Amino acid sequence: MRTKHQVDALHQEMTERGIWVFVGGLPPASTATVVRSNAGETSMTDGPYAESKEQMGGFWVIEVPDLDAALEWAGKAAAACERPIEVRPLQG
């Protein structure tokens, strides 16, 4: 499988460069359970929260000096996964 090899190579490069912190793959959005709380009442529904063609399939946590570096790695990740990559900082 070409994509798996590409992603494995990216993980190896991240590890060698010392930026890799954590990675997590996710099963399809159809396996999700959405939990809501409203006025002390909790409800649960099956399936993804939002109807969308693009669903999160996994994530990387990397430690880089700035947004430019994060965007550079996101470009490599998008090429490896052959999917769009969303970049967000962690809340401090």
SEBA-630936 format. One record per atom (N, C-alpha, C, CB): residue number from 0; residue in three letters; atom name; x, y, z. Coordinates in steps of 0.1 Angstrom, whole numbers, plus 5000, padded with zeros to 4 digits. Glycine has a CB too. Layout:
# SEBA-630936
PT:pos:code:site:c1:c2:c3
PT:NUM:Ala:CA:X:Y:Z .
...
//
This chain:
# SEBA-630936
PT:pos:code:site:c1:c2:c3
PT:0:Met:N:5008:4988:5000 .
PT:0:Met:CA:5000:5000:5000 .
PT:0:Met:C:5009:5012:5000 .
PT:0:Met:CB:4990:5000:5012 .
PT:1:Arg:N:5008:5020:4990 .
PT:1:Arg:CA:5017:5032:4988 .
PT:1:Arg:C:5016:5042:4999 .
PT:1:Arg:CB:5014:5038:4974 .
PT:2:Thr:N:5003:5046:5002 .
PT:2:Thr:CA:5001:5056:5012 .
PT:2:Thr:C:5007:5052:5026 .
PT:2:Thr:CB:4986:5059:5014 .
PT:3:Lys:N:5005:5040:5030 .
PT:3:Lys:CA:5011:5035:5043 .
PT:3:Lys:C:5026:5037:5043 .
PT:3:Lys:CB:5006:5021:5046 .
PT:4:His:N:5032:5033:5032 .
PT:4:His:CA:5047:5034:5031 .
PT:4:His:C:5051:5049:5032 .
PT:4:His:CB:5052:5028:5018 .
PT:5:Gln:N:5043:5057:5026 .
PT:5:Gln:CA:5046:5072:5026 .
PT:5:Gln:C:5045:5077:5040 .
PT:5:Gln:CB:5037:5079:5016 .
PT:6:Val:N:5034:5073:5047 .
PT:6:Val:CA:5032:5078:5060 .
PT:6:Val:C:5043:5073:5070 .
PT:6:Val:CB:5018:5074:5065 .
PT:7:Asp:N:5046:5060:5068 .
PT:7:Asp:CA:5057:5054:5077 .
PT:7:Asp:C:5070:5062:5075 .
PT:7:Asp:CB:5059:5039:5073 .
PT:8:Ala:N:5073:5065:5062 .
PT:8:Ala:CA:5085:5073:5059 .
PT:8:Ala:C:5084:5087:5066 .
PT:8:Ala:CB:5087:5074:5044 .
PT:9:Leu:N:5073:5093:5066 .
PT:9:Leu:CA:5071:5106:5072 .
PT:9:Leu:C:5073:5105:5087 .
PT:9:Leu:CB:5057:5112:5069 .
PT:10:His:N:5067:5095:5093 .
PT:10:His:CA:5069:5093:5108 .
PT:10:His:C:5084:5091:5111 .
PT:10:His:CB:5061:5080:5112 .
PT:11:Gln:N:5091:5083:5103 .
PT:11:Gln:CA:5105:5081:5105 .
PT:11:Gln:C:5113:5094:5104 .
PT:11:Gln:CB:5111:5071:5094 .
PT:12:Glu:N:5110:5103:5094 .
PT:12:Glu:CA:5116:5116:5093 .
PT:12:Glu:C:5113:5125:5105 .
PT:12:Glu:CB:5112:5123:5080 .
PT:13:Met:N:5101:5125:5109 .
PT:13:Met:CA:5097:5133:5121 .
PT:13:Met:C:5105:5128:5133 .
PT:13:Met:CB:5082:5132:5124 .
PT:14:Thr:N:5106:5115:5135 .
PT:14:Thr:CA:5113:5110:5147 .
PT:14:Thr:C:5128:5113:5146 .
PT:14:Thr:CB:5112:5094:5147 .
PT:15:Glu:N:5134:5112:5134 .
PT:15:Glu:CA:5148:5115:5132 .
PT:15:Glu:C:5151:5130:5135 .
PT:15:Glu:CB:5153:5111:5119 .
PT:16:Arg:N:5141:5139:5131 .
PT:16:Arg:CA:5143:5153:5133 .
PT:16:Arg:C:5140:5157:5147 .
PT:16:Arg:CB:5135:5160:5123 .
PT:17:Gly:N:5134:5148:5155 .
PT:17:Gly:CA:5131:5152:5169 .
PT:17:Gly:C:5119:5160:5171 .
PT:17:Gly:CB:5143:5158:5175 .
PT:18:Ile:N:5109:5160:5162 .
PT:18:Ile:CA:5097:5168:5163 .
PT:18:Ile:C:5085:5160:5167 .
PT:18:Ile:CB:5095:5176:5151 .
PT:19:Trp:N:5086:5147:5165 .
PT:19:Trp:CA:5074:5138:5167 .
PT:19:Trp:C:5071:5137:5182 .
PT:19:Trp:CB:5077:5124:5161 .
PT:20:Val:N:5059:5139:5186 .
PT:20:Val:CA:5054:5138:5199 .
PT:20:Val:C:5044:5127:5200 .
PT:20:Val:CB:5048:5151:5204 .
PT:21:Phe:N:5034:5126:5192 .
PT:21:Phe:CA:5024:5117:5193 .
PT:21:Phe:C:5016:5116:5179 .
PT:21:Phe:CB:5014:5120:5204 .
PT:22:Val:N:5011:5104:5176 .
PT:22:Val:CA:5003:5103:5164 .
PT:22:Val:C:4991:5093:5168 .
PT:22:Val:CB:5011:5097:5152 .
PT:23:Gly:N:4980:5096:5162 .
PT:23:Gly:CA:4968:5087:5165 .
PT:23:Gly:C:4959:5086:5152 .
PT:23:Gly:CB:4960:5093:5176 .
PT:24:Gly:N:4957:5074:5148 .
PT:24:Gly:CA:4948:5072:5137 .
PT:24:Gly:C:4934:5069:5143 .
PT:24:Gly:CB:4953:5059:5129 .
PT:25:Leu:N:4924:5072:5135 .
PT:25:Leu:CA:4910:5071:5140 .
PT:25:Leu:C:4902:5062:5130 .
PT:25:Leu:CB:4903:5085:5141 .
PT:26:Pro:N:4893:5054:5135 .
PT:26:Pro:CA:4884:5046:5127 .
PT:26:Pro:C:4874:5056:5120 .
PT:26:Pro:CB:4876:5035:5135 .
PT:27:Pro:N:4867:5051:5110 .
PT:27:Pro:CA:4857:5060:5103 .
PT:27:Pro:C:4848:5067:5112 .
PT:27:Pro:CB:4849:5051:5093 .
PT:28:Ala:N:4844:5079:5108 .
PT:28:Ala:CA:4835:5088:5115 .
PT:28:Ala:C:4821:5080:5119 .
PT:28:Ala:CB:4832:5100:5108 .
PT:29:Ser:N:4818:5071:5111 .
PT:29:Ser:CA:4805:5063:5114 .
PT:29:Ser:C:4806:5056:5127 .
PT:29:Ser:CB:4803:5053:5102 .
PT:30:Thr:N:4818:5054:5133 .
PT:30:Thr:CA:4819:5047:5145 .
PT:30:Thr:C:4818:5057:5157 .
PT:30:Thr:CB:4833:5040:5146 .
PT:31:Ala:N:4816:5070:5154 .
PT:31:Ala:CA:4816:5080:5165 .
PT:31:Ala:C:4803:5079:5173 .
PT:31:Ala:CB:4817:5094:5159 .
PT:32:Thr:N:4803:5083:5185 .
PT:32:Thr:CA:4791:5086:5193 .
PT:32:Thr:C:4793:5101:5198 .
PT:32:Thr:CB:4790:5076:5206 .
PT:33:Val:N:4782:5109:5195 .
PT:33:Val:CA:4782:5123:5199 .
PT:33:Val:C:4775:5124:5212 .
PT:33:Val:CB:4776:5132:5188 .
PT:34:Val:N:4782:5130:5222 .
PT:34:Val:CA:4776:5132:5235 .
PT:34:Val:C:4774:5147:5237 .
PT:34:Val:CB:4786:5127:5246 .
PT:35:Arg:N:4761:5151:5241 .
PT:35:Arg:CA:4758:5165:5243 .
PT:35:Arg:C:4753:5166:5257 .
PT:35:Arg:CB:4747:5169:5233 .
PT:36:Ser:N:4755:5178:5263 .
PT:36:Ser:CA:4750:5182:5276 .
PT:36:Ser:C:4742:5195:5275 .
PT:36:Ser:CB:4761:5182:5287 .
PT:37:Asn:N:4730:5195:5279 .
PT:37:Asn:CA:4722:5207:5279 .
PT:37:Asn:C:4714:5208:5292 .
PT:37:Asn:CB:4713:5207:5266 .
PT:38:Ala:N:4716:5218:5299 .
PT:38:Ala:CA:4708:5220:5312 .
PT:38:Ala:C:4709:5208:5321 .
PT:38:Ala:CB:4694:5224:5309 .
PT:39:Gly:N:4721:5202:5322 .
PT:39:Gly:CA:4722:5190:5331 .
PT:39:Gly:C:4718:5177:5325 .
PT:39:Gly:CB:4715:5193:5343 .
PT:40:Glu:N:4712:5177:5313 .
PT:40:Glu:CA:4708:5165:5307 .
PT:40:Glu:C:4718:5161:5296 .
PT:40:Glu:CB:4694:5167:5300 .
PT:41:Thr:N:4721:5148:5296 .
PT:41:Thr:CA:4731:5143:5286 .
PT:41:Thr:C:4724:5134:5276 .
PT:41:Thr:CB:4742:5134:5294 .
PT:42:Ser:N:4727:5136:5263 .
PT:42:Ser:CA:4721:5128:5253 .
PT:42:Ser:C:4733:5122:5244 .
PT:42:Ser:CB:4711:5136:5244 .
PT:43:Met:N:4730:5111:5238 .
PT:43:Met:CA:4740:5105:5229 .
PT:43:Met:C:4734:5101:5216 .
PT:43:Met:CB:4747:5093:5236 .
PT:44:Thr:N:4741:5103:5205 .
PT:44:Thr:CA:4736:5099:5192 .
PT:44:Thr:C:4748:5092:5185 .
PT:44:Thr:CB:4730:5110:5184 .
PT:45:Asp:N:4744:5083:5176 .
PT:45:Asp:CA:4754:5076:5168 .
PT:45:Asp:C:4758:5084:5156 .
PT:45:Asp:CB:4749:5062:5163 .
PT:46:Gly:N:4770:5083:5152 .
PT:46:Gly:CA:4775:5089:5139 .
PT:46:Gly:C:4782:5102:5142 .
PT:46:Gly:CB:4763:5091:5130 .
PT:47:Pro:N:4787:5108:5131 .
PT:47:Pro:CA:4795:5120:5133 .
PT:47:Pro:C:4786:5132:5136 .
PT:47:Pro:CB:4803:5123:5120 .
PT:48:Tyr:N:4792:5142:5142 .
PT:48:Tyr:CA:4785:5154:5146 .
PT:48:Tyr:C:4781:5162:5134 .
PT:48:Tyr:CB:4794:5163:5155 .
PT:49:Ala:N:4789:5163:5124 .
PT:49:Ala:CA:4786:5172:5112 .
PT:49:Ala:C:4786:5163:5100 .
PT:49:Ala:CB:4797:5183:5111 .
PT:50:Glu:N:4777:5167:5091 .
PT:50:Glu:CA:4777:5160:5078 .
PT:50:Glu:C:4788:5167:5069 .
PT:50:Glu:CB:4763:5161:5071 .
PT:51:Ser:N:4797:5160:5065 .
PT:51:Ser:CA:4808:5166:5057 .
PT:51:Ser:C:4815:5155:5049 .
PT:51:Ser:CB:4819:5172:5067 .
PT:52:Lys:N:4821:5159:5038 .
PT:52:Lys:CA:4828:5150:5029 .
PT:52:Lys:C:4842:5147:5035 .
PT:52:Lys:CB:4830:5155:5015 .
PT:53:Glu:N:4847:5157:5043 .
PT:53:Glu:CA:4860:5156:5049 .
PT:53:Glu:C:4858:5153:5064 .
PT:53:Glu:CB:4869:5168:5047 .
PT:54:Gln:N:4864:5142:5069 .
PT:54:Gln:CA:4863:5139:5083 .
PT:54:Gln:C:4877:5136:5088 .
PT:54:Gln:CB:4854:5126:5085 .
PT:55:Met:N:4880:5139:5101 .
PT:55:Met:CA:4893:5137:5106 .
PT:55:Met:C:4896:5122:5107 .
PT:55:Met:CB:4894:5143:5120 .
PT:56:Gly:N:4907:5118:5101 .
PT:56:Gly:CA:4911:5104:5101 .
PT:56:Gly:C:4922:5101:5111 .
PT:56:Gly:CB:4915:5100:5087 .
PT:57:Gly:N:4928:5111:5116 .
PT:57:Gly:CA:4939:5109:5126 .
PT:57:Gly:C:4945:5122:5128 .
PT:57:Gly:CB:4949:5099:5120 .
PT:58:Phe:N:4956:5122:5136 .
PT:58:Phe:CA:4963:5135:5139 .
PT:58:Phe:C:4977:5132:5143 .
PT:58:Phe:CB:4955:5142:5150 .
PT:59:Trp:N:4985:5142:5142 .
PT:59:Trp:CA:4999:5143:5146 .
PT:59:Trp:C:5000:5154:5157 .
PT:59:Trp:CB:5009:5145:5135 .
PT:60:Val:N:5008:5152:5167 .
PT:60:Val:CA:5012:5162:5176 .
PT:60:Val:C:5027:5163:5174 .
PT:60:Val:CB:5008:5159:5191 .
PT:61:Ile:N:5031:5175:5169 .
PT:61:Ile:CA:5046:5177:5167 .
PT:61:Ile:C:5050:5190:5174 .
PT:61:Ile:CB:5049:5178:5152 .
PT:62:Glu:N:5063:5190:5177 .
PT:62:Glu:CA:5068:5202:5184 .
PT:62:Glu:C:5078:5209:5175 .
PT:62:Glu:CB:5075:5198:5198 .
PT:63:Val:N:5074:5221:5170 .
PT:63:Val:CA:5082:5228:5161 .
PT:63:Val:C:5083:5243:5166 .
PT:63:Val:CB:5076:5228:5146 .
PT:64:Pro:N:5092:5250:5161 .
PT:64:Pro:CA:5095:5264:5167 .
PT:64:Pro:C:5084:5274:5163 .
PT:64:Pro:CB:5108:5269:5162 .
PT:65:Asp:N:5077:5272:5152 .
PT:65:Asp:CA:5067:5283:5148 .
PT:65:Asp:C:5058:5277:5137 .
PT:65:Asp:CB:5075:5295:5142 .
PT:66:Leu:N:5048:5286:5134 .
PT:66:Leu:CA:5038:5282:5124 .
PT:66:Leu:C:5043:5279:5111 .
PT:66:Leu:CB:5027:5293:5123 .
PT:67:Asp:N:5054:5286:5106 .
PT:67:Asp:CA:5059:5283:5093 .
PT:67:Asp:C:5065:5268:5093 .
PT:67:Asp:CB:5071:5293:5090 .
PT:68:Ala:N:5071:5264:5103 .
PT:68:Ala:CA:5076:5250:5104 .
PT:68:Ala:C:5065:5240:5104 .
PT:68:Ala:CB:5085:5248:5116 .
PT:69:Ala:N:5054:5244:5112 .
PT:69:Ala:CA:5043:5235:5112 .
PT:69:Ala:C:5036:5233:5098 .
PT:69:Ala:CB:5032:5240:5122 .
PT:70:Leu:N:5035:5244:5091 .
PT:70:Leu:CA:5029:5244:5078 .
PT:70:Leu:C:5038:5236:5068 .
PT:70:Leu:CB:5027:5258:5072 .
PT:71:Glu:N:5051:5237:5069 .
PT:71:Glu:CA:5060:5229:5061 .
PT:71:Glu:C:5058:5214:5063 .
PT:71:Glu:CB:5075:5233:5064 .
PT:72:Trp:N:5057:5210:5076 .
PT:72:Trp:CA:5055:5196:5079 .
PT:72:Trp:C:5041:5192:5075 .
PT:72:Trp:CB:5056:5194:5094 .
PT:73:Ala:N:5031:5201:5075 .
PT:73:Ala:CA:5017:5198:5071 .
PT:73:Ala:C:5017:5195:5056 .
PT:73:Ala:CB:5008:5209:5074 .
PT:74:Gly:N:5026:5202:5048 .
PT:74:Gly:CA:5027:5200:5034 .
PT:74:Gly:C:5032:5186:5031 .
PT:74:Gly:CB:5036:5210:5027 .
PT:75:Lys:N:5042:5182:5039 .
PT:75:Lys:CA:5048:5168:5038 .
PT:75:Lys:C:5037:5158:5042 .
PT:75:Lys:CB:5060:5166:5047 .
PT:76:Ala:N:5029:5161:5052 .
PT:76:Ala:CA:5019:5151:5057 .
PT:76:Ala:C:5008:5150:5046 .
PT:76:Ala:CB:5013:5156:5070 .
PT:77:Ala:N:5004:5161:5040 .
PT:77:Ala:CA:4994:5161:5030 .
PT:77:Ala:C:4998:5152:5018 .
PT:77:Ala:CB:4990:5175:5025 .
PT:78:Ala:N:5011:5154:5014 .
PT:78:Ala:CA:5016:5146:5003 .
PT:78:Ala:C:5017:5131:5007 .
PT:78:Ala:CB:5030:5151:4999 .
PT:79:Ala:N:5021:5128:5019 .
PT:79:Ala:CA:5022:5114:5024 .
PT:79:Ala:C:5008:5107:5025 .
PT:79:Ala:CB:5029:5113:5037 .
PT:80:Cys:N:4999:5114:5030 .
PT:80:Cys:CA:4985:5109:5032 .
PT:80:Cys:C:4976:5110:5020 .
PT:80:Cys:CB:4978:5116:5044 .
PT:81:Glu:N:4980:5118:5011 .
PT:81:Glu:CA:4972:5121:4999 .
PT:81:Glu:C:4958:5126:5004 .
PT:81:Glu:CB:4971:5109:4990 .
PT:82:Arg:N:4958:5135:5014 .
PT:82:Arg:CA:4946:5140:5020 .
PT:82:Arg:C:4949:5154:5025 .
PT:82:Arg:CB:4941:5132:5031 .
PT:83:Pro:N:4939:5163:5026 .
PT:83:Pro:CA:4941:5176:5032 .
PT:83:Pro:C:4945:5175:5047 .
PT:83:Pro:CB:4928:5185:5031 .
PT:84:Ile:N:4953:5184:5051 .
PT:84:Ile:CA:4958:5185:5065 .
PT:84:Ile:C:4954:5198:5071 .
PT:84:Ile:CB:4974:5182:5066 .
PT:85:Glu:N:4948:5198:5083 .
PT:85:Glu:CA:4944:5210:5090 .
PT:85:Glu:C:4955:5212:5101 .
PT:85:Glu:CB:4930:5209:5096 .
PT:86:Val:N:4959:5225:5102 .
PT:86:Val:CA:4970:5228:5112 .
PT:86:Val:C:4963:5236:5123 .
PT:86:Val:CB:4982:5236:5106 .
PT:87:Arg:N:4966:5232:5135 .
PT:87:Arg:CA:4961:5240:5147 .
PT:87:Arg:C:4971:5239:5158 .
PT:87:Arg:CB:4947:5235:5152 .
PT:88:Pro:N:4973:5250:5165 .
PT:88:Pro:CA:4982:5250:5177 .
PT:88:Pro:C:4974:5243:5188 .
PT:88:Pro:CB:4988:5264:5181 .
PT:89:Leu:N:4982:5238:5198 .
PT:89:Leu:CA:4976:5233:5210 .
PT:89:Leu:C:4973:5245:5219 .
PT:89:Leu:CB:4984:5223:5218 .
PT:90:Gln:N:4963:5245:5227 .
PT:90:Gln:CA:4960:5256:5236 .
PT:90:Gln:C:4970:5255:5247 .
PT:90:Gln:CB:4946:5255:5242 .
PT:91:Gly:N:4975:5267:5251 .
PT:91:Gly:CA:4986:5268:5262 .
PT:91:Gly:C:4980:5265:5275 .
PT:91:Gly:CB:4992:5281:5261 .
//
